Amino acid sequence: MFDPKKLLDDLLGTQIPGGQGTVRDKAGQAVQLAKDNPIATGAIAAILLGTGTGRAVTGTALKAGGLAAIAGLAYKAYQNYQNGNQPAEAAKQGPELLPPPSDTSFHPSQAPQGEAEFTLSLVRAMILAARADGHIDDEERAKIADRLKLSGIGEEAEQFLTAELERPFNLDELVAAAQTDAQKVELYTASRLAIEPETRAERGYLDMLAGRLKLPDALVDHVEATVSAAKVPA
């Protein structure tokens, strides 16, 4: 069985070939790598999600991997919401991210269905978001499959991603994967991380997802502000 956490790291681009460091340090290199060699390990995000957004996730939580980054962003947004802060104020706090405390429901170890299973749900959330604008058609899926074969991510991970790209669009299943309020916020956060909602289809998908997850509008605004603050031009 492949490691879901490593796959999530690859999707968020937190594992960059040729060195260590945060995505803040390596964002430009990662995007250039994806452009020059889109089949290299570590460029999986570019393969699946494209590089058109021109932005990369940054922050200290990425040192611990993509799972900690998503949990940290979701927790930060939720805390700002609970404290009654304004989203614009929260965005000014800067891009630094910290993993959520271990005694909160946002910590990966607290997932009732198990950390690995929920990590796969986060991966699925990112893929569904990437599919929202309809740009992954049969021809594009074939190209992605060819690239994945050469990406070095491993046969089982490759098969999982290919199968997810071919599955019927199932929002009900994704929403049902969130067993706690914290996981609802994390699923939305992962989806928002995957895309910049520049089209009606992408914005409409995120709005529909937030509605299905029953997230308050003010909380969604905080996630939007927190994710935006955690991304830098790449």
Contacts in CASP RR format, 6 or more apart in sequence:
PFRMAT RR
TARGET T0000
AUTHOR 0000-0000-0000
METHOD contacts of the structure
MODEL  1
MFDPKKLLDDLLGTQIPGGQGTVRDKAGQAVQLAKDNPIATGAIAAILLG
TGTGRAVTGTALKAGGLAAIAGLAYKAYQNYQNGNQPAEAAKQGPELLPP
PSDTSFHPSQAPQGEAEFTLSLVRAMILAARADGHIDDEERAKIADRLKL
SGIGEEAEQFLTAELERPFNLDELVAAAQTDAQKVELYTASRLAIEPETR
AERGYLDMLAGRLKLPDALVDHVEATVSAAKVPA
1 156 0 8 1.000
2 153 0 8 1.000
2 154 0 8 1.000
2 156 0 8 1.000
2 157 0 8 1.000
2 160 0 8 1.000
4 116 0 8 1.000
4 117 0 8 1.000
4 119 0 8 1.000
4 120 0 8 1.000
4 123 0 8 1.000
5 65 0 8 1.000
5 66 0 8 1.000
5 67 0 8 1.000
5 115 0 8 1.000
5 116 0 8 1.000
5 119 0 8 1.000
6 15 0 8 1.000
6 157 0 8 1.000
7 44 0 8 1.000
7 119 0 8 1.000
7 123 0 8 1.000
7 153 0 8 1.000
7 157 0 8 1.000
7 160 0 8 1.000
7 161 0 8 1.000
8 65 0 8 1.000
8 66 0 8 1.000
8 67 0 8 1.000
8 70 0 8 1.000
8 119 0 8 1.000
8 122 0 8 1.000
8 123 0 8 1.000
9 15 0 8 1.000
9 65 0 8 1.000
9 66 0 8 1.000
9 67 0 8 1.000
10 41 0 8 1.000
10 42 0 8 1.000
10 44 0 8 1.000
10 45 0 8 1.000
10 153 0 8 1.000
11 44 0 8 1.000
11 45 0 8 1.000
11 48 0 8 1.000
11 49 0 8 1.000
11 123 0 8 1.000
11 126 0 8 1.000
11 194 0 8 1.000
12 23 0 8 1.000
12 45 0 8 1.000
12 57 0 8 1.000
12 62 0 8 1.000
12 65 0 8 1.000
12 66 0 8 1.000
12 69 0 8 1.000
12 70 0 8 1.000
12 193 0 8 1.000
13 23 0 8 1.000
13 30 0 8 1.000
13 42 0 8 1.000
13 43 0 8 1.000
13 44 0 8 1.000
13 45 0 8 1.000
13 56 0 8 1.000
13 57 0 8 1.000
14 23 0 8 1.000
14 57 0 8 1.000
14 62 0 8 1.000
14 65 0 8 1.000
14 66 0 8 1.000
14 69 0 8 1.000
15 41 0 8 1.000
15 42 0 8 1.000
16 23 0 8 1.000
16 26 0 8 1.000
16 29 0 8 1.000
16 30 0 8 1.000
16 33 0 8 1.000
16 42 0 8 1.000
17 33 0 8 1.000
17 40 0 8 1.000
17 41 0 8 1.000
17 42 0 8 1.000
19 26 0 8 1.000
21 63 0 8 1.000
22 58 0 8 1.000
22 59 0 8 1.000
22 60 0 8 1.000
22 62 0 8 1.000
22 63 0 8 1.000
23 30 0 8 1.000
23 56 0 8 1.000
23 57 0 8 1.000
23 58 0 8 1.000
23 59 0 8 1.000
23 62 0 8 1.000
24 58 0 8 1.000
24 59 0 8 1.000
24 95 0 8 1.000
24 232 0 8 1.000
27 56 0 8 1.000
27 58 0 8 1.000
27 232 0 8 1.000
27 234 0 8 1.000
28 56 0 8 1.000
28 234 0 8 1.000
30 42 0 8 1.000
30 43 0 8 1.000
30 46 0 8 1.000
30 56 0 8 1.000
30 234 0 8 1.000
31 46 0 8 1.000
31 51 0 8 1.000
31 54 0 8 1.000
31 56 0 8 1.000
31 234 0 8 1.000
33 40 0 8 1.000
33 42 0 8 1.000
33 43 0 8 1.000
34 40 0 8 1.000
34 43 0 8 1.000
34 45 0 8 1.000
34 46 0 8 1.000
34 47 0 8 1.000
34 50 0 8 1.000
34 51 0 8 1.000
35 46 0 8 1.000
35 51 0 8 1.000
37 43 0 8 1.000
38 46 0 8 1.000
38 47 0 8 1.000
38 147 0 8 1.000
39 47 0 8 1.000
39 147 0 8 1.000
39 150 0 8 1.000
39 151 0 8 1.000
40 151 0 8 1.000
41 151 0 8 1.000
41 152 0 8 1.000
41 153 0 8 1.000
42 151 0 8 1.000
43 151 0 8 1.000
44 148 0 8 1.000
44 151 0 8 1.000
44 153 0 8 1.000
47 144 0 8 1.000
47 147 0 8 1.000
47 148 0 8 1.000
47 151 0 8 1.000
48 126 0 8 1.000
48 127 0 8 1.000
48 130 0 8 1.000
48 144 0 8 1.000
48 161 0 8 1.000
48 165 0 8 1.000
49 126 0 8 1.000
49 130 0 8 1.000
49 194 0 8 1.000
49 195 0 8 1.000
50 130 0 8 1.000
51 234 0 8 1.000
53 195 0 8 1.000
53 196 0 8 1.000
53 198 0 8 1.000
54 196 0 8 1.000
54 233 0 8 1.000
54 234 0 8 1.000
55 196 0 8 1.000
55 231 0 8 1.000
55 232 0 8 1.000
55 233 0 8 1.000
55 234 0 8 1.000
56 231 0 8 1.000
56 232 0 8 1.000
56 234 0 8 1.000
57 69 0 8 1.000
57 193 0 8 1.000
57 230 0 8 1.000
57 231 0 8 1.000
58 95 0 8 1.000
58 230 0 8 1.000
58 231 0 8 1.000
58 232 0 8 1.000
59 69 0 8 1.000
59 95 0 8 1.000
59 96 0 8 1.000
59 97 0 8 1.000
59 230 0 8 1.000
60 96 0 8 1.000
60 97 0 8 1.000
60 98 0 8 1.000
61 68 0 8 1.000
61 69 0 8 1.000
61 71 0 8 1.000
61 72 0 8 1.000
61 73 0 8 1.000
61 97 0 8 1.000
61 98 0 8 1.000
61 99 0 8 1.000
62 68 0 8 1.000
62 69 0 8 1.000
62 97 0 8 1.000
64 99 0 8 1.000
67 108 0 8 1.000
67 115 0 8 1.000
67 119 0 8 1.000
67 122 0 8 1.000
68 99 0 8 1.000
68 108 0 8 1.000
69 97 0 8 1.000
69 230 0 8 1.000
70 122 0 8 1.000
70 186 0 8 1.000
70 189 0 8 1.000
70 190 0 8 1.000
70 193 0 8 1.000
71 99 0 8 1.000
71 100 0 8 1.000
71 106 0 8 1.000
71 107 0 8 1.000
71 108 0 8 1.000
71 186 0 8 1.000
72 97 0 8 1.000
72 98 0 8 1.000
72 99 0 8 1.000
72 100 0 8 1.000
72 106 0 8 1.000
73 97 0 8 1.000
73 189 0 8 1.000
73 193 0 8 1.000
73 223 0 8 1.000
73 226 0 8 1.000
73 227 0 8 1.000
73 230 0 8 1.000
74 100 0 8 1.000
74 106 0 8 1.000
74 182 0 8 1.000
74 185 0 8 1.000
74 186 0 8 1.000
74 188 0 8 1.000
74 189 0 8 1.000
74 223 0 8 1.000
75 100 0 8 1.000
75 104 0 8 1.000
75 106 0 8 1.000
75 182 0 8 1.000
76 90 0 8 1.000
76 97 0 8 1.000
76 98 0 8 1.000
76 226 0 8 1.000
77 90 0 8 1.000
77 185 0 8 1.000
77 189 0 8 1.000
77 219 0 8 1.000
77 222 0 8 1.000
77 223 0 8 1.000
77 225 0 8 1.000
77 226 0 8 1.000
77 227 0 8 1.000
78 106 0 8 1.000
78 182 0 8 1.000
78 185 0 8 1.000
78 219 0 8 1.000
78 222 0 8 1.000
80 87 0 8 1.000
80 89 0 8 1.000
80 90 0 8 1.000
80 222 0 8 1.000
80 225 0 8 1.000
80 226 0 8 1.000
81 216 0 8 1.000
81 218 0 8 1.000
81 219 0 8 1.000
81 222 0 8 1.000
85 222 0 8 1.000
87 218 0 8 1.000
87 221 0 8 1.000
87 222 0 8 1.000
87 224 0 8 1.000
87 225 0 8 1.000
88 225 0 8 1.000
90 222 0 8 1.000
90 225 0 8 1.000
90 226 0 8 1.000
90 229 0 8 1.000
91 225 0 8 1.000
91 226 0 8 1.000
91 228 0 8 1.000
91 229 0 8 1.000
92 229 0 8 1.000
93 229 0 8 1.000
94 229 0 8 1.000
95 229 0 8 1.000
95 230 0 8 1.000
95 231 0 8 1.000
95 232 0 8 1.000
97 230 0 8 1.000
99 107 0 8 1.000
100 106 0 8 1.000
100 107 0 8 1.000
101 107 0 8 1.000
102 109 0 8 1.000
102 110 0 8 1.000
104 110 0 8 1.000
104 182 0 8 1.000
105 180 0 8 1.000
105 181 0 8 1.000
105 182 0 8 1.000
105 183 0 8 1.000
106 182 0 8 1.000
106 185 0 8 1.000
106 186 0 8 1.000
108 115 0 8 1.000
108 118 0 8 1.000
108 119 0 8 1.000
109 115 0 8 1.000
110 180 0 8 1.000
110 182 0 8 1.000
111 117 0 8 1.000
111 118 0 8 1.000
111 179 0 8 1.000
111 183 0 8 1.000
112 179 0 8 1.000
112 180 0 8 1.000
113 177 0 8 1.000
113 179 0 8 1.000
118 177 0 8 1.000
118 183 0 8 1.000
118 186 0 8 1.000
120 160 0 8 1.000
121 174 0 8 1.000
121 177 0 8 1.000
121 178 0 8 1.000
121 183 0 8 1.000
121 187 0 8 1.000
122 186 0 8 1.000
122 187 0 8 1.000
122 190 0 8 1.000
123 164 0 8 1.000
124 164 0 8 1.000
124 173 0 8 1.000
124 174 0 8 1.000
124 177 0 8 1.000
125 174 0 8 1.000
125 187 0 8 1.000
125 188 0 8 1.000
125 190 0 8 1.000
125 191 0 8 1.000
125 194 0 8 1.000
126 190 0 8 1.000
126 191 0 8 1.000
126 193 0 8 1.000
126 194 0 8 1.000
127 161 0 8 1.000
127 164 0 8 1.000
127 165 0 8 1.000
127 194 0 8 1.000
128 169 0 8 1.000
128 171 0 8 1.000
128 174 0 8 1.000
128 191 0 8 1.000
128 205 0 8 1.000
129 190 0 8 1.000
129 191 0 8 1.000
129 192 0 8 1.000
129 194 0 8 1.000
129 195 0 8 1.000
129 202 0 8 1.000
129 205 0 8 1.000
129 206 0 8 1.000
129 209 0 8 1.000
130 136 0 8 1.000
130 194 0 8 1.000
130 195 0 8 1.000
131 165 0 8 1.000
131 169 0 8 1.000
132 195 0 8 1.000
132 201 0 8 1.000
132 202 0 8 1.000
132 204 0 8 1.000
132 205 0 8 1.000
132 206 0 8 1.000
133 195 0 8 1.000
133 199 0 8 1.000
133 201 0 8 1.000
133 202 0 8 1.000
134 201 0 8 1.000
136 144 0 8 1.000
136 165 0 8 1.000
141 162 0 8 1.000
141 165 0 8 1.000
141 166 0 8 1.000
144 161 0 8 1.000
144 162 0 8 1.000
144 165 0 8 1.000
145 162 0 8 1.000
145 165 0 8 1.000
148 158 0 8 1.000
148 161 0 8 1.000
148 162 0 8 1.000
149 158 0 8 1.000
151 158 0 8 1.000
153 161 0 8 1.000
171 208 0 8 1.000
171 209 0 8 1.000
171 212 0 8 1.000
174 187 0 8 1.000
174 209 0 8 1.000
175 187 0 8 1.000
175 209 0 8 1.000
175 212 0 8 1.000
175 213 0 8 1.000
177 183 0 8 1.000
177 187 0 8 1.000
178 184 0 8 1.000
178 186 0 8 1.000
178 187 0 8 1.000
178 213 0 8 1.000
184 213 0 8 1.000
184 214 0 8 1.000
184 215 0 8 1.000
185 215 0 8 1.000
185 219 0 8 1.000
185 223 0 8 1.000
187 209 0 8 1.000
187 213 0 8 1.000
188 206 0 8 1.000
188 209 0 8 1.000
188 210 0 8 1.000
188 213 0 8 1.000
188 215 0 8 1.000
188 220 0 8 1.000
188 223 0 8 1.000
189 223 0 8 1.000
189 226 0 8 1.000
189 227 0 8 1.000
191 205 0 8 1.000
191 206 0 8 1.000
191 209 0 8 1.000
192 206 0 8 1.000
192 223 0 8 1.000
192 224 0 8 1.000
192 227 0 8 1.000
193 227 0 8 1.000
195 202 0 8 1.000
195 206 0 8 1.000
196 202 0 8 1.000
197 203 0 8 1.000
197 204 0 8 1.000
197 205 0 8 1.000
197 206 0 8 1.000
210 217 0 8 1.000
210 220 0 8 1.000
215 223 0 8 1.000
END
